[in-house]
Amino acid sequence: MAQLLMMNLSSVSSSFLVPNTITTNRVSKVSIRSSNTSIRKCVATSSTEKTGYKTGVSRNANMAKLQAGYLFPEIARRRAAHMLKYPDAEVIRLGIGDTTEPIPEVITSAMAMKSHALSTLEGYSGYGAEQGDKQVRAALASSFYADLGIEESDIFVSDGAKCDISRLQLLFGSNVTIAVQDPSYPYVMLKLEKPLATEGVKHISSFDLMSSSKRGCWFGHDSMLTGQAYVDSSVIMGQTGQFQNDVEKYGNIEYMRCSPENDFFPDLSKVSRTDVIYFCSPNNPTGSAATREQLTRLVQFAKKNGSIIVYDSAYAMYMSDDNPRSIFEIPGAREVAIETSSFSKYAGFTGVRLGWTVVPKELLFSDGFPVAKDFNRIVCTCFNGASNIAQAGGLACLSPEGLKAMRKVIRFYQENTQIIVDTFKSLGFNVYGGTNAPYVWVHFPGRSSWDVFSEILEKTHVVTTPGSGFGPGGEGFIRVSAFGHRADVLEASKRFKQLYK
Ligand SMILES: Cc1ncc(COP(=O)(O)O)c(C=O)c1O
């Protein structure tokens, strides 16, 4: 692996007023608070030793089909370059979907108690049920699926929704066809219009970034290797064709365009039948949530085609309108849908790791075999159960006090979202999302997402996410995440107002 970083932090001069180097008629100079403490020195990782020896094992051809997961590494690289250019700038990160608020104490104290109990003879427990603790499953059923016909035995507790999505791929095997929303939760491919030859920062691979973050480097943890949940896992399983550079899509995947023109819900009359339909609502990145009527159409579409919907509801608790929180609110959904969800964004469990997947017993394969029985087999084969400490936390989350505490944290992020929405609206932008998800999807018609990303970073020192990183359908948009400290969100909004006034 090539040498990755050549950082000479001391040689870079600071700048208080950021020079206006990008031409746009909406842009003004932004004055920015400076801080000398916002950069940590980055120690370049040593490159991996190159050896001439090769094993006799051929590479999995499906792995070779994968496109580089450029989005987050590229954002991190541009941010690193920016920090070199403006070492005194106070960079604000509203690009990532990682939580920033502390976990409520009612939840951490339950985890601490469980942890201490593990040091006692009476309190010790080893392997638990692969499907999860019975009490946690029961609490999930009553908290999120009461009156929806979902029982404790339909719920599999896990180490997170992303891991469950991969286990679902194993369940389906390599012979299924899939459909995904475009844009969708981190999309695999980003075509760089202008490969960035940034001074002082050479090409950095995801692997390099991970090594750097493990060494405590400035890059830090930024979900750099995250994503590609639906698409990449199906590529790895061999369900797709090769990547087609001209259209920036994999062969054999049905991409369902979701844009303001169709109210972020695909025109199902133009969607070909697939075996599996991945559907995320409230959506990451667009922040939109499907209505009851739209979901009814989706369920009917799946039923007509004999498809299975994998419904990702990881942001359902962020919804503020009365659209469905679960696909199982739609009549007939138990015969066509699986739902996956997570404590990550509800309770700040992105690091703790706890999620769940619902596979109703009514869901059957074409030969009549229950999908849940096969999923159970997959779970028992590939997973030894979620951490008992995390599950103690999950149970606390679902207690009356825990639910109250989670709602309070969510309300905090909702207020952040509102600040961001109001800011962009006041500047005359068309703004989507925000009402039902902690993501704001801002339209910059006719402009490249990466140009807008660069403009915002250059002029305001705020990191956002370019919409095209989530798929071709995201071109012309940027995603602004509401996960951040209040002072940062307010400061970012002030800078946005100065830039686009
Ligand atoms: C839509 C969606 N689903 C799933 C996940 C991952 O959840 P988990 O942390 O439980 O793996 C994310 C994380 O950002 C997400 O945005």
The ligand as an SDF file (V2000), in Angstrom:
LIG
                    3D

 16 16  0  0  0  0  0  0  0  0999 V2000
  -31.0920    3.4770    7.3400 C   0  0  0  0  0  0  0  0  0  0  0  0
  -30.0850    2.8540    8.2530 C   0  0  0  0  0  0  0  0  0  0  0  0
  -30.2080    1.5640    8.5710 N   0  0  0  0  0  0  0  0  0  0  0  0
  -29.3230    0.9670    9.3770 C   0  0  0  0  0  0  0  0  0  0  0  0
  -28.2560    1.6550    9.9040 C   0  0  0  0  0  0  0  0  0  0  0  0
  -27.2560    0.9390   10.7490 C   0  0  0  0  0  0  0  0  0  0  0  0
  -27.7730    0.6190   11.9770 O   0  0  0  0  0  0  0  0  0  0  0  0
  -26.9050   -0.1540   13.0300 P   0  0  0  0  0  0  0  0  0  0  0  0
  -26.0460    0.8320   13.7450 O   0  0  0  0  0  0  0  0  0  0  0  0
  -27.9210   -0.7920   13.9370 O   0  0  0  0  0  0  0  0  0  0  0  0
  -26.1030   -1.1940   12.3190 O   0  0  0  0  0  0  0  0  0  0  0  0
  -28.0870    3.0090    9.6040 C   0  0  0  0  0  0  0  0  0  0  0  0
  -26.9500    3.7600   10.1350 C   0  0  0  0  0  0  0  0  0  0  0  0
  -26.6500    4.8760    9.8130 O   0  0  0  0  0  0  0  0  0  0  0  0
  -29.0260    3.6230    8.7480 C   0  0  0  0  0  0  0  0  0  0  0  0
  -28.9090    4.9080    8.4080 O   0  0  0  0  0  0  0  0  0  0  0  0
  1  2  1  0
  2  3  1  0
  2 15  2  0
  3  4  2  0
  4  5  1  0
  5  6  1  0
  5 12  2  0
  6  7  1  0
  7  8  1  0
  8  9  2  0
  8 10  1  0
  8 11  1  0
 12 13  1  0
 12 15  1  0
 13 14  2  0
 15 16  1  0
M  END
$$$$
